């Protein structure tokens, strides 16, 4: 997009530039970047109506943990207060309002592995896909001890209504605790002379017995007339089952394939439909699990209303993340984002339908893939906005949402096309470490530009639909903590570091030191006919509440000189101090307490640099590198006169 000139009397030209709502544009060369876009926006962000301003400052939050942090979360206690929870060197610690850390006992984790968190029903669940699932109740951590499968299963005939014969029934028993179910016991065989459905319940009986399992609360019995096809019959607290043939065999509930009595070792979990949904278990690459509801929340056995489903078992897609979202028709759905080797992946949605067989109610899942969708490999990169689900992919940053003008249809769409070259330059082997966070209508996305992991942060502004690229630091995880005074803190876990970090507009500099900022416009032609020249007299800049030293540079292409800087100046704004209690009001002091005076600078500080050169195009740059630097770019005006100039001889071919 080229800038059109506005001619006044005496061929005077004025170019006002006060719209920056295009954000960063890294898709095209600077000569093609629009007047409302930026070629470079280092350590800047957009505010107000889309103007560029200095990004948040950084400082440490809380005391030093002495070892690297593997995850952090906020926990809301039963009293309604909050705690800050971290996992460091495998140990869980808690703090309030940035105070001292206290160790939480009951469980530890493998150091160096990212931990994930989810709170429901008063518990904070902590999981990492390697160690046993743990939950925090505000006092201690609890893990579940894995049960062994029952042994010693045998069958015998105990009534005269049946006798030994050629018909075979295969029985298996499992043990349950308050979270899950073991795999099945060794199969036992019952030989009878009559089919079970023909038994007379008054005279026929077969007794199945087994050994007790330490820690088991119940046992479940499975039966079939075919080996390997055993299905659920009943549940009991005893170590025997007397079968008179009256209980139906439920063909929809099969013997578990794995032991869930220590809970599945997943990496991703969410609450959807009043159930916990979990996936990304390295030992069960295709399985998505769900728990029961109500009092059975967090219990994954079918007995408690839980279950599992394989998504394309043996296929190319493996589930990465499960989130709560809506179907195309607006119903809540457990939504699974999967990954594939080349990075495309897909999106699945799972619905549960309840059925009852005998006195047993169970859920039958159905999974449907969103047509033409993309998925992700990044667990912490998935974020819920006010309307959509955003997530990173090898090809870009995508949103899942309804298809506009079509009812009942979901689509994934890329939102990062304008920064595509930047995205494609990211380190592919580190993309699964991308983390995102939705805050102040913006998605903060930390991305890997080096092989050591996330090293830069970019912003997708959901209100303005533009991008900011980029900030000069990376993070392992974002989170928000609201202290007991009601003050919210935007925090992050450093990629390598022993302290949490806070981001805030009220913090100057980075940990007390300066950071560089840089705004660079595109190369803007002085006329929409880009072979024309103009004599530029001066360039104005309007800054909002500037502080510190700010550098302003104008570059351009002269008739006989290549593109280069034509003016460079440093702006040092003036300040004023004010505040109640800062000085005497006449002979009286207002108040007795000392307060910090407020620092004020002009909300519309206008400066200009003289050019007085004939140029064909110009480019504007604003930079700073002092600890107290802060500014907002409100606009520019390029002022001059049109001029009739022959094309430079160097242009001729």
N, C-alpha and C positions, 0 to 999 in steps of 0.2 A: 504494500500500500504506500503510495507517494503522497507527500503533503502538498495540498493546493495552496497557492498564494492568494492573498486578498489585497487587491490593488486599491490605493487611495489616491488623493491628489498628489501631484509631483511623483507619481510612480512609486510611492512609498509602500514598502512591503512589511507586513507584520505576521509572524507565525506564532500564534498562541498554542501551547502544548500543556493541557491541564487535565487530560484524561489518560489514566494508566490502567484501565480495567482489563486490558488484554493480558496482563501478567507477563510471565516469561515465555519467550518463543525461541526454542532451540531447534526448530524443525528446518528453518531456512537460514541462509547467510544474512549477515547484518544489513546488507543493502536491500533485502526484501522484507525486513521486519517492519510491522506496522507502527504508526506514530504513537499508538496507545500501548505498545508492547516494549519489553525490555530484552536486550541481548544478554545482560548480566544483572543479577539481583542478589549478590552475595551478602549474606547475613542481614537481609532486609525482609520485610513482610508487608502485606497490604492491610490498611486500616481505613476507618471512616467510609468514604464513598469510593474507595479503591485507590488511594494514594500510597506511595511507598514510604515506609518508615523503618527506623532501626528495629531489629528483632529484639526478642526478650533477652535479658541478661541471665547469667547463670551463677549459682552459688551452691555450696553444700547444704544439705538438709539432714539434720541429725548428726550423731556422733560417729566416729570412725569404727567400722566393724572389723578392721585389721585383715580381713580376707575378702576375696572376690565374692560378689553377690550373684546368686543363681536364680533370683526371682523375688518379686515383692508384690504385696497386695494390701488392700484395706479390709479390715474385719469389723463388722458392726456387732457389738455385744448385745446380749439380751436386755441390758439396761438402756440401749440406744446410743451408747458412747462408741467411739471408734478407736481402733488400734492399728498400728502399722506393723505388718508382718513381713519378715524377710527370711530367705534361706541363704545361709552363707557357710561355705565349707561343710555343707551337709547338715548344718544345725539350724533349727528354726528359732528365730528370736523375735521379740515384740517390743514396741515402744509406743509412747503416747506423746503427741505434740513435739516430736523431735528430741525427746529426752533420752535417758540412758536405755540401753538395750538389755532385755531380760531373756534368758534362755528358756524355751518351752520344751519340756521333757516328754518322753513317750515314744519318739520315733526320730530317726535320722535318715538322710538321703545321701546318695553318692555325689561327692563334690564335683563341680564342673559341669553338671548336667542341668539344663534349663528346667525350672519348675513352673508349673501352671496352677491356677487357683480358680475356685468357684465356690460361692457361698449360697446355701439353701438350707432351710429348716433348722437354722441356728448353728449349722456346722460350716466351717471353711474347709473344703476339700483341697488337698495338696497332692499333686501327682506329677510324675516325670517320665512315665513309660518304662522305667527300669526298676524302681523300688516299689514296694507295696504301697497301695493307696493309704493315705493317712487323712484323718479329719480332726480339726481343732474345734473345741467347744467353748473356748474362752479361758480354759485352765490348762488342759493337757492335750497331747496328741494321742490318738488311738489308731492302731492298725489292726488288721484282721489276721489271725493265725490260720494258715491253710490246713484244712482237714484232709485226712487220707480217705481214699475210697473204702467202703465197707468190704470186709472179707468174710469168708466162711458161709456164703449163701448156699443153702440146700433146700430141696423140696421133698415133701412126703405126702402120701394120701392118708387122711385121718378120719374118713367116714366111709361107710359101706356103699354109698350111692355111686361111687366110681371105683375103678380098679386099674391096675397097670395094663397098658396096651400100646398100640402103635402110634397113637397121636402124640405129638411132641409140642410142649409149650416151653418157651425160652424166657427166663426171668432175669432181671437185673435190678439192683438196688443202689441208690445214691444216698449220700448224707448231706444235710443242710445245716448251716449256721445262720446268723442273722443278716448275712450279706449275700450269700451265694450257695452254690451246690457243687459237689464233687463230680468227677467223672463216674461212670458206672463201675460196679463190681465185676468180677469174673462172672460169666453167664452160668446159670444153673438150669438143668433141664428136668421137666416133669413129663413122664410118660403115662398117658391115660388111655382108657378104652372108649371114651366118648368125647365128642367135641364140646368145648366149654359152654357154648351157647345153648347146648341141650341139657346141661346139668340141672338136676332137681335141687334147688337151694336148700330144701329141708333135709336131704340125705347125702348130698355131695359136699366134700370139703377137701382142699389141698392146703397144706401149711408150708409157708416159706419162712425160713429163719436165717439170721445172720448175726455176726458179732457186732457188739457195740463199738462206736467210734468215739474216741475222746474228744469232747468239745462239741459234738453234734447236738443240735436241738430237735431235729426231725430227720425222717428218712422218706425217700420217695421210691415207689415200686413201679417197674415197667415190665410189660409182658407182650409176647407176640407168638404166633404160631410159625414164625419164620425167623431164623437166626439173623441178627443184625438189624431187624426192623422193630425192635421193642419200643412200645409207646406207653404213655402214662396211664396208671390205673388208680393209685391212691397214695396218700401221705399219712404217716403215722409217727407218733413219738416212741413207739415200741420197737423191738427188734424182731418182730414176727408179723406175718400177715396171713390170716385165715381166709382163703378165697373159696366162696361158694358159687362163683360164676355170675353174681348179680351186678357187680360193678362193671361199667362199660370201659372199654379200652379207647382212650382218646388218641386218634391217629395224628393229631396236629401237634402233640407235645412229645418230643423225642428225647432220648438220653443225651445229656450235654456232651459236647465234644471236648470241653476243657473244664478245668477246675476253677470256679469263681469264688471259692470260699475265702480267698484272700483279696477278692475284688480284682477285676481286670486291670492290667497295667497299661492304661491308655495315656495319650498325650493331649487329647482334646475332649472337652466335655461342655455341655450346656443344658439348661433347663428348658424344656419345650413340652407343652401339654401337661404340666405338673409331673413330669418325669425327668430323670437325668438321662441324657443321651451321651454316649461316649464312643470314640473311635481312635484310630492311629495307634494300634497295638502292634509292636514289631513282630510278635509271635502269631498274630492273626491279622494279616495284612488287608483282608477284604471285609472284615466284620465290623458292623455297627451294632452296638448294644443299647438297650434301654432298661431302665429300672422300673419298679412298681411305682404306684402313686400313694399319696397320703402317708400313712405310717410305714409303708414299704418303700418310701423314697430312698434311693441309694442301695436298694437290694436288687441284684440283677438276675436272680434265679427265676425261672418260669413260675415256681410255686408262689413267689411274691408278686407276680404280675409282670416280671421282666421278660426279656427275650433278646434275640439277636437275628440279624439277617446278613447274608453274604451279598455284597454288591459285585456282580460279574466275577465270581470266584475263578481264579486262573486267567483272568483277562489282563489287559494292560493298565486299567485304572485302579488305583489304590486310594482309599479314603484318607484325607489329611485332616480336615477340620469339620466339625459339626456345629451349626449355628441355628438359632431360632429365626424363622422368617415366615413369610406368607406364601400361599399358593397363588396362582394367577387369579383365582376367584376370591382371594382375601382370607382364606382359612389359615390358621397357624400350622406350620409344618416344621418338623425336624429336617434341616437342609444340610446336605453333605457336599463339601467341595473336595474333589479328588485330584490326584496328580497322575501324570504319565511321564515316561522317560524323556520325551522331547520337551516337556513343560506345558503342554496345552491343558490337559485334564478336562474335567466336566463337572456339572452340578447335578445332584440327585435330590429328590424329595421323597420322604417316607411317610406313609399314612398307616395308622393302625385301625383295624376293625375288630370289634369284640364278638366272640362266639361263646356259647355255653354248651358243653356236652356233659350230661348227667348233672352233678353238682359242681362241676369245674368250669370256671369262666377263664378264657384265655384270649390273647390278642394275636391276630394274624397280620403280618406286615405286608405292605405292597410298596415297591420302590419304582419311581419313574424318573428317567433322565430328562433334564431340560434340553430340548433340541438345540443343537448348534452352540452349546454353552462352553465356557472356559472354566477351569478350576485353578487350584493353587497348591503349592507345596509348603507355603509359609503359614504356620499356625498363628503366630502373633501378628501377622500382616493383615489378617481379616478383621474388618471393623464394621460395626453397624452405625449408619447415619440415621437421620430422622425418617428417611424413606427407603433407602436401599442398603445393600450389603456391598462394601468395597473390598477389593483384595488385589494383591500383586500377582503377576504371572510373568513368565519369561518374556512374553511379548509386550507387556505393558501393565498398566493399572486398570482394572475392570470394575464395573458395577453390575450387580444383579438386581433387576427390577422389572416391573410390568412393562409390556410393550405398549407404547403410546398408541391410542386409538384402536386397540384390540383388547377385548375383554377376555380374561382367563389365560393370557399368554405371558410367560416370563422370558426374558432375554438377558444375555450378558453383552455389555457394550464397552469398548475401550474408551477411556477418558484421557489417555496420556499421549494422544497422537502429536500434540504440539511440542512435546519434549521427547519424542521417540528416539532421536539419536543419543540423547543422554541416557535414557533407559537401557538401550541396547549396549551401551558401554559398561554397564554394571557387571560385576564378576558373577558369572553363571553358577559357579559352584557354591556361592554364598547366598543365593536368592532365598533359600528356605529360612534364613535368619532375619529377613526383613520384618520390622515391627511397625505397627501403625496405631494411631490413637485419634479419636474424634473429640475435638475440643474447640469451643467457640466457633462452631460452624465450619471448622477447618479440619482436614485430615493431615496430621503430622506423620510422615513416612520416613523412617530411617533406613538408608539403603547402603549396600556395599560397593564402594568404588575401589577397594583394595582387597587383597586376599586374606586380610586379618579379620574381615567382617564389616559390620555397618560402620561407616566412617563419615557420612554426610546425611543431612536431613532435608527433605523437600516438603512442600505444602501444597495440597489440593484444596482450594477454597470452594466449598460447595455452594455458597451464596452467589459468588461472582463467576463461578465456572472457569477459573483460571488457575495457573500454577505459579509457585515461587520456587526458583532453583538458584542456589541452594544455601544451606547453612553449613558452617565449617566443622561440625561435629556429628558423631553417630551415637546411637544408643542401642542397648540390648532389649529394653522393654520400657514402655511408657506406663504411667499409672497416675491416678488422681487420689489424693488423700485429704479428707476434710477433718481438721483437728477438732478437739472438744469445744473450742471457742466458735466453731462454725466457719472458720477460715479455710478455704480450699487451696490446695497446693498442687500444681502440675509438676510431677516428679518423673525422673527416669533412672533406670539402672544402667550404669556405664558398661561399655563393652569389656573394659578391664579397669577395675577400681574397687575401693573398699568403702565408699560412701555414696549415699543417694544424692542426686543433684536436683535442685529446684530450678524451674524456668519461670521467669516473671518479668512483666514490663516494669515492675518497681525495683528491679535489680540492675545496677549499672555495671557494665563490663562483664568479663568472665572470671569469676573467682578473684575479683579485685584487679584484674589486668585488662588491658585493652584488647579489642578484637576489630579486625578490619571489616569495613562495609564498602560496597561498591555498586553503584547503579550505572548502567551503560545503555543508552538508547540505541536504536538502529541508525543507520546512515540515511539521513533524510534529505531528499533533493529540495533545493530552494524553489523549484517550480515543478509542476506535474509533467512538464516537458523536461526530462532529466538531463538534456544537453545544454540547458540554459545556466547562466551565471547571474549572480546578484552581488551587489556591494553591501556586505553586512557591517553595520556600524557597531552594534552592541548586542549582547545577549543578557537578558534578565533572568534571574532565578528567584522564586519565592519559596522560602522555607518556613515551616511551621514549628515554633518553639525550639529553635536550634540551640544546642549546647556544644561546648568543646570546639575543636578545630575541624573545619570541614573544607575539603578541597573541591574546587570546581574547575573543570577543564572543558574547553571547546576544541574539537578537531574538525578539519575540513580539507577539501581538495581545491587548491588554488589553480589559477590558469597555467602557471608555469612550474608548479611544485606538486609533488605527490601528496596523497592524503597524510596529514600530520597535525600535531597540536598547533593551534593558532592563538590560544590564550589559556593561561593557567593561573588561578588565584586561590588564596587561602582565606576562608571566611571565619572570622572570630566574633561570634555574637556577644552582645552586651547582656548582662543579667541584672536583676534587682532582687533584693531580699525583703521578705515580709512575713509577719506572723505574730499572733497575740502573745504577749509575754516577752517579745524580743527587745522592746525598749520602753522607756517611761512615757506615759501619756500625760504631759504636763508635769506636775509634781507627784503624780500617783502612779504606782505600778499596778497594772491589771493582772491580778493573779499572783501567786507566790511560787509557782512551779516554773522551772526552766523548760522551754520547748525548742525544738529544732525549727528554725525559720524556713519558710517555703522559698524555693528558687523559681523565679519567673523569667521567661524570655518571651520575645514577641511572637504572637500567634501568626503573624504574617510579615516576616522579615524579608524585605526585598533588597537584592543586590544586583549589580551588573558588571560585566567585563567588556572592555572595548575591543573590537576586532579590526574594523576599518580595512577589510580585505575583500577582494573579489573571490568568491568561492562558489562551487557548483553544488556541494552537499555539506552537511555538518553532522556531527555526532556529539552528544552531551554525556559527560561523565561526572558523577558526584561520589567522593570517597571520604572515608574518615579512618583514623587509627589512634584515637586517644581514649583513655578510660572513661571519661565523662561525656564522650560524644553521643549525641542523640539528635535526631532531626526527622522531619517529615517533608517530602518533596511535594509542594502544592502546585508547582507549575513552572513553565518557562515561557519567555517571549523572545523570539529572534526578530530583530528589527533592522531594516536596511532599505535599499532602493533597487529597483529593477535596472538592469543595464544591458545595453546592446553590445555584445562581445562576440567577435569571431571565434570559431572553434579553435582550440590550441593546435599548433602545427603537429604536435606529437600524436594527435588523434588520427592523422591521415595515414592510410595504408596504401 
